[in-house]
Amino acid sequence: MKAIAILVSGYGSNMLSIINATNHGILKDLAKVTLVISSNANAYSITVAKRCHIKVICIMRSQFNNKQDFDTQLLNELIKEKIDIICLAGYIKMLGSNIVKNYKNRILNVHPSLLPKFGGKGMYGHYVHEAVVKAKDNVSGATVHLVDESYDTGKIIIQEKVHINRTDAPSDVAQKVLTIEHNIYPKAIKHIINKLERFI
């Protein structure tokens, strides 16, 4: 049974899809969400996690004098809770190199586009969907990838496409893509767990 930590900053719908997958979905008996870390003390995901009886910690950059101390505290909490896999779910802070190295090939992120298109710094949430509509693309989708030390450049684990209509607003694209995110994220986690099991 792998211990998952989910890092959040906002609403937390992807977090809930992962929790549901561990309780009665494809991750049942494979993994358990044992920790949620939020970078935002007002995030709704904190309320959701507590309702699910999951330990929640708020670690905000503003609490620390520098990013190195922030990253060290984050890593210490992950190690203390014996976390095996880290899942970013709307977490908008870049992880420090110490965390990425300690959890190499065990940190996942979901991105609301078909990477490498519409990825990079500042490209998250509605910014991505606005860019897709502006580009007049007829296809979008979601990507789950491994996290490295740059924005959205890690190895792609899984992608899924969705058709975009000419009349779709960014909010319409967002809803279509979010449905895909909820579907593929647990599948990507299962893939990583299966890979880890081969090396035990």
N, C-alpha and C positions, 0 to 999 in steps of 0.2 A: 504494500500500500504506500503510494508516494504522497508526500505532504506538499501541497500547493499553497503558495502565497500569491494573492492577487493584489496588484498595486493599482490604485484608483485615484481619480481627481474629481470625478463628477457624478453622474446619475447612476451608473453601474449596471446597465442592462446586460452587458457581456459578462460581467461578474456573476450575475444571477443565472445566466445560461450555463456557466461552468459549474456553479454550485448544484444546479438541477441535474446536470449530467453526472455528477459524482454521487448524487443521492438516488436517482432512479433512471439514469441514462447510460450512455456508452462508457462512462468512466466509473460506473458502480463497481466496487470491489477492486478497482485499480488505483484510485486516488481519492484524497479528501482535502478539501480546502480548510486549512487549519489557521490561516492568518490573512487578514486584510490590512493593508497599509495605505493610508490616505495622505495625500499632500495638501488636502483642503479640509479644514475642520468643519466646514458647512456642507460637505458633499452628502447628497442623499444616499449614496451607496453605503455610508456608515450605518444609517438607520436600517437598511436592508440587511447588511451583514449581521448586525446585532439581533435582528429578528430571527436570523438563521442560526443564532447561538455560535457565531464565529468570533474569535478574538480579533479586536480592532485596535490598531495603533495609529495615531496621527503623528507624522514626522514632517514638519514644514520647514522649508528652506530658511524662512525668516527667524527660526529659533536658533540658528547657528551663525557664527561669525564668518564662516567660509564654507565653500562647497565641499571641501575635503572632509571637514568634520561632519557635515550632513551625510555624505556618502558612507563614512565610517559607522555612524550610528545606524544607518539603514542596513548595512551589511551585518553588523553585530546582532540586530534583531532577527535577521533571516537565519543566521547561524544558530542563535540561541533557540529558535523554534524548530531547528533541524529540518529546514525547508529543502526539498529536493528540486522543485520546479517553480520558477517565477513566471507569472502571467501578467502582462500589462493590459489593463482594460480601461482605456481612456486616460491613462497616466501620461501627463504632458511634460514631465521632467525627464531630461536625459540621465540615464544611469551612469555612475562613475566607472572608470576603468577597473577599479578594484572589484566592484560587484560583477562586471562583465567577465573578468578573468576567473573569479571564484566560481561562477556559474556558467562557464563556457558551454554552449550548446544546450543549455537548460533554461534559457530565458526566451519567452515568446511574446510577440506583439501582434495585434490585429490592426490592419490599416484599411480604411474605407476606399480603396481604389485597387486597380490592377497594377501593382508595382512592376516595373520602376516608374510607371506613369503617375504623376501627381503625388510624388513623395518628396521628402526632404523637410528641412526646418520650416516651421510655420504652417505646414500642410497637415491639418488635422480637422476632424469634424466638418462643419459647414463650409470651411474654406476649400476643402477638397471637392465637395459636391457643387459648389459655385463654379469652380474651375472646370469641372466636367461639363456642366451646362454651357459655360462660355465657349468651350472648345467645340461644342456641338457634336460631341461623341455620341454614337448610338449604342455603345456598350460601356458599362462600368462593372464594378464588382468589389470583392474584398480579398485581402491577402493576409495569411498568417505567416509570419517569418521569424527566424531567429534574430535575436538582438545582438548587435555588435556595438562598436564605439562611435558609430555615425547614425544619422537619422535614416531609417527605412532602407538600409543597404544590406542587411543580413540575408542569409540563405532562405529562399522561399520554401515553405513546407507545403502549402496548399493555397490554391486560388479558385474562385468560382465567379462566373460572369452573370450579369443580368442585363436585359435589354432596356435601353433608355428611349422613351418616346420624345418626339420633337416638342410636345406640349408639356413635358415634365419640368416642374420647378425643382430647385435644389432640395426642397423639403421632400418632394416625391422620390427623388433619387436616394436621399438619405434613408427613407423608410424601406425601399427595396434592398438597399445594400445592408442595412442593419439586420434584416431577416437572414441574409446570407452569412453575416458575421456570426450570428447565434448558432448557425448550423455547422460551420466549418471549424470554429475555434475548438470545441471539444474533440473533433476528429484529429486536429493537429496535435493536441495534447496527448491523445492516445498513441499517435505515431511516435512521439518523443519517448513516451513511457516504454513502448515496445523496443525502441532502440536502446534505451538504458538497460532494459532487462537482459539484452544480449551480452552485455559486458559485465554482468554480475557473476 
